[in-house]
Every structure is written in C-alpha cells, then in structure tokens.
Amino acid sequence: MLFDARITQTDPWVVVRIIGELDLAAVPSTRSVLQGAASSLPGSDGLVLDLRQVDFCDSAGLGVLLGGVRRARNVGLPCVAVCGDGRLRDLLALTGLDLVMDVVDAPPEGVEVAGG
C-alpha cells in the first residue's frame, strides 16, 4: 500500500500531509516527519495535519498523531486536522482526539494543500 508523509509547507502554517494507511508500519516515518515539522513550528501559525487521503488509521497511528499535537501545544500553537467527513473524522471523535485539536473539513486560510 502506498504511504507517504511529508512537510508540504512551513509558512504561515506548518503542513504535514499524510497519504495511505497510518498504521504501526507507518509510525516511524510519520514520527520522523512530525519531529522535523516541530523545528519549523516556532514563528508559524501552528501545525496542520492534512489527513484527507488517509485510508486507514489504527491505534498506533492515533498515537503518532497525538505526538504531533503535543509538539504544537508545547510551543503554544494550535494543531488542526483536515480530514473532511468520513471514518477518520468519526474515529477522532470517538477517541476524543477532536478535543485536543481542531478537526475541520478544509485547510485554514493560507494553507496551500495539493489534492484532496
């Protein structure tokens, strides 16, 4: 299965786009990308997780997303998850992750996100 996680923008928002299955196998590379994104957070408007092309997410995937949220919150910035509607949005609500980050249908103004 195709998987990709990368930083696609750093100004004014730091955007991490994730594509494919966010599962245990994807955790190391996703964590690495989120750690890299954290270095760009100071001075930005916050972290945007573009999850619109995530096909599957398990508990390990949720854990790595929570780590990204914590990195943003540790520097006093918001984290926004863009996931549209569907199963992932329902999963974020069911697990309470929608209480620690904004879950939205479309990227915030100033975010240039290809695809979706």
C-alpha positions as CSV (number, residue, x, y, z in Angstrom):
1,M,0.0,0.0,0.0
2,L,1.2,3.5,-0.9
3,F,2.2,5.5,2.2
4,D,3.7,9.0,2.3
5,A,4.2,11.6,5.0
6,R,5.9,14.9,4.3
7,I,6.1,18.5,5.2
8,T,4.5,20.4,2.3
9,Q,4.6,24.0,3.7
10,T,6.2,25.9,6.5
11,D,4.7,29.4,6.2
12,P,2.4,30.6,7.7
13,W,1.3,27.1,8.8
14,V,3.5,24.0,9.1
15,V,1.6,21.5,7.0
16,V,2.2,17.7,7.2
17,R,0.4,15.7,4.5
18,I,-0.2,12.0,5.2
19,I,-1.3,9.6,2.4
20,G,-2.3,5.9,2.8
21,E,-2.5,3.7,5.8
22,L,-1.4,5.2,9.1
23,D,-0.7,2.1,11.0
24,L,2.1,0.5,13.0
25,A,4.3,0.2,10.0
26,A,4.0,3.9,9.1
27,V,4.7,5.2,12.7
28,P,8.5,5.5,12.4
29,S,8.4,7.6,9.2
30,T,5.5,9.6,10.4
31,R,7.1,10.3,13.7
32,S,10.3,11.4,11.9
33,V,8.3,13.8,9.7
34,L,6.4,15.3,12.7
35,Q,9.7,15.7,14.6
36,G,11.1,17.6,11.6
37,A,8.0,19.7,11.4
38,A,8.3,20.6,15.1
39,S,11.5,22.5,14.3
40,S,9.6,24.8,12.0
41,L,6.7,25.5,14.5
42,P,8.2,28.5,16.4
43,G,7.1,31.6,14.5
44,S,4.4,29.8,12.5
45,D,0.6,29.9,12.9
46,G,0.5,26.2,14.0
47,L,0.5,22.7,12.7
48,V,-1.9,21.4,10.1
49,L,-2.2,17.6,9.6
50,D,-3.7,17.0,6.2
51,L,-5.3,13.6,6.6
52,R,-7.8,13.8,3.7
53,Q,-6.0,10.9,1.9
54,V,-5.5,8.6,4.9
55,D,-7.3,5.4,4.1
56,F,-6.9,3.6,7.4
57,C,-5.7,4.6,10.9
58,D,-5.1,2.2,13.9
59,S,-4.2,2.9,17.5
60,A,-0.5,3.3,16.7
61,G,-1.4,5.9,14.0
62,L,-3.6,7.8,16.5
63,G,-0.7,7.7,18.9
64,V,1.7,9.3,16.5
65,L,-0.9,12.0,15.6
66,L,-1.2,12.7,19.3
67,G,2.6,13.2,19.4
68,G,2.3,15.8,16.7
69,V,-0.5,17.6,18.6
70,R,1.7,17.6,21.8
71,R,4.7,19.1,19.8
72,A,2.5,22.0,18.6
73,R,0.9,22.6,22.0
74,N,4.3,22.5,23.8
75,V,5.2,25.7,21.9
76,G,1.7,27.2,22.4
77,L,0.4,26.7,18.9
78,P,-2.8,25.1,17.6
79,C,-3.0,21.8,15.7
80,V,-5.6,21.4,13.0
81,A,-6.5,18.1,11.4
82,V,-8.0,18.4,8.0
83,C,-9.9,15.2,7.3
84,G,-13.2,16.1,5.7
85,D,-16.0,13.8,6.7
86,G,-15.9,10.1,7.0
87,R,-14.4,7.3,9.1
88,L,-11.3,9.1,10.2
89,R,-13.3,12.1,11.5
90,D,-15.6,9.7,13.3
91,L,-12.5,7.9,14.8
92,L,-11.0,11.2,16.0
93,A,-14.3,12.0,17.7
94,L,-14.8,8.5,19.2
95,T,-11.3,8.6,20.7
96,G,-11.5,12.2,22.0
97,L,-8.7,13.5,19.8
98,D,-11.1,16.1,18.4
99,L,-11.0,17.6,21.9
100,V,-7.2,18.3,21.7
101,M,-7.1,19.5,18.1
102,D,-9.4,21.2,15.7
103,V,-10.9,18.8,13.2
104,V,-12.0,20.5,10.0
105,D,-13.2,19.8,6.5
106,A,-11.0,22.2,4.7
107,P,-7.5,23.7,5.4
108,P,-7.2,27.0,7.2
109,E,-6.7,30.2,5.1
110,G,-3.1,30.5,4.0
111,V,-2.6,26.7,3.6
112,E,-1.7,25.5,0.1
113,V,-2.5,21.9,0.0
114,A,-2.5,20.0,-3.3
115,G,-5.0,17.3,-3.9
116,G,-7.8,16.4,-1.5
